[in-house]
Amino acid sequence: EQLKANQYGPVRVMDEVSKALPDLLWLTDMNVAGNLVTIHGQALNENAVANFISNLAASPFFSEPTLTIMNQGQPGLFDFDLSCNFTFNPHDAAPAAPRA
């Protein structure tokens, strides 16, 4: 039962991050430690990274998305690192539908 209860957290984080991913951007690494989520990824342009940060900020599950590093590794490819806080019970999230 404890394993089943613990599965909810990582699944929720992955689901919410995948909803925030814009086109032209992909993740190479993601770590969750408590409520802190660190994300490493690559994008084809700077606007994709900005859109990802905006999408995370607009989600009721994420707060304070902060870009820590962004640089152009290969021509036309931007590497980035960011971190944000994740909450499992946001006040703004839609309430769960009642069970019948």
Backbone torsions as a table, in degrees:
resi	resn	phi	psi	omega
1	GLU	NA	-36.8	178.5
2	GLN	-65.0	-41.6	177.5
3	LEU	-61.2	-42.1	179.4
4	LYS	-64.0	-41.2	178.6
5	ALA	-65.0	-37.2	-178.9
6	ASN	-75.0	-18.2	179.6
7	GLN	-68.8	-28.5	-176.1
8	TYR	-58.0	-43.0	-176.2
9	GLY	-59.2	-60.2	-179.2
10	PRO	-61.5	-36.1	178.8
11	VAL	-64.6	-43.5	179.5
12	ARG	-63.9	-43.8	179.9
13	VAL	-60.9	-49.0	-179.3
14	MET	-61.3	-41.0	-179.9
15	ASP	-63.0	-46.8	-178.0
16	GLU	-68.5	-37.5	177.4
17	VAL	-66.1	-42.3	-178.9
18	SER	-64.2	-33.2	176.6
19	LYS	-66.9	-28.1	-176.9
20	ALA	-87.0	-11.3	-176.0
21	LEU	-69.7	123.4	175.0
22	PRO	-87.1	171.3	172.9
23	ASP	-64.3	156.8	175.4
24	LEU	70.6	18.5	-179.6
25	LEU	-141.0	140.1	176.4
26	TRP	-143.1	157.4	-177.8
27	LEU	-98.4	142.5	175.9
28	THR	-109.4	-21.6	180.0
29	ASP	-162.2	144.2	176.1
30	MET	-146.4	133.5	178.8
31	ASN	-126.9	142.1	175.9
32	VAL	-122.9	122.3	177.2
33	ALA	-130.1	102.4	-174.6
34	GLY	67.9	-120.5	177.6
35	ASN	-99.0	-3.5	-178.0
36	LEU	-90.1	126.0	177.4
37	VAL	-112.7	124.6	174.2
38	THR	-112.2	135.1	-174.5
39	ILE	-128.9	133.5	174.5
40	HIS	-120.0	139.1	-179.2
41	GLY	-162.9	-174.7	178.3
42	GLN	-135.8	153.4	179.9
43	ALA	-144.5	156.9	179.2
44	LEU	-83.2	-15.6	175.2
45	ASN	-156.3	166.6	-177.2
46	GLU	-68.2	-30.7	-179.4
47	ASN	-64.9	-33.9	178.2
48	ALA	-63.6	-39.5	178.0
49	VAL	-66.7	-43.4	178.4
50	ALA	-61.9	-40.5	177.9
51	ASN	-64.9	-38.8	178.2
52	PHE	-62.8	-44.9	179.2
53	ILE	-63.2	-42.2	178.0
54	SER	-63.0	-41.5	178.7
55	ASN	-64.2	-41.0	177.1
56	LEU	-64.2	-43.1	-179.2
57	ALA	-64.6	-30.7	-179.3
58	ALA	-78.6	-16.5	180.0
59	SER	-77.6	139.2	177.6
60	PRO	-72.2	-10.5	-178.1
61	PHE	-87.7	-21.4	-176.6
62	PHE	-112.3	146.6	174.4
63	SER	-139.9	150.7	175.8
64	GLU	53.7	50.3	174.8
65	PRO	-65.8	126.9	-174.7
66	THR	-128.0	122.3	175.7
67	LEU	-78.6	119.0	-178.2
68	THR	-94.7	-36.6	-179.3
69	ILE	-147.0	138.2	167.5
70	MET	-147.2	126.1	177.1
71	ASN	-147.0	160.4	179.4
72	GLN	-93.5	108.0	179.9
73	GLY	-77.7	-74.0	176.4
74	GLN	-96.2	157.7	177.5
75	PRO	-56.8	127.9	179.0
76	GLY	78.1	13.0	-179.6
77	LEU	-137.0	121.5	-177.9
78	PHE	-107.4	127.8	173.8
79	ASP	-93.9	141.9	179.2
80	PHE	-145.2	153.9	172.8
81	ASP	-129.5	136.4	174.2
82	LEU	-145.1	163.2	177.9
83	SER	-138.5	154.8	177.4
84	CYS	-159.7	165.7	176.2
85	ASN	-96.9	144.7	-179.7
86	PHE	-121.7	135.7	176.2
87	THR	-119.8	137.5	-177.7
88	PHE	-84.7	-16.5	-179.0
89	ASN	-132.2	71.6	-178.9
90	PRO	-70.5	145.8	179.2
91	HIS	-69.7	-28.1	-176.5
92	ASP	-88.5	-7.5	-177.7
93	ALA	-70.3	151.6	179.3
94	ALA	-67.8	138.7	179.1
95	PRO	-66.9	151.0	179.0
96	ALA	-67.2	144.5	179.4
97	ALA	-69.1	140.0	179.9
98	PRO	-66.7	144.3	179.5
99	ARG	-79.4	143.5	-179.5
100	ALA	-83.7	NA	NA
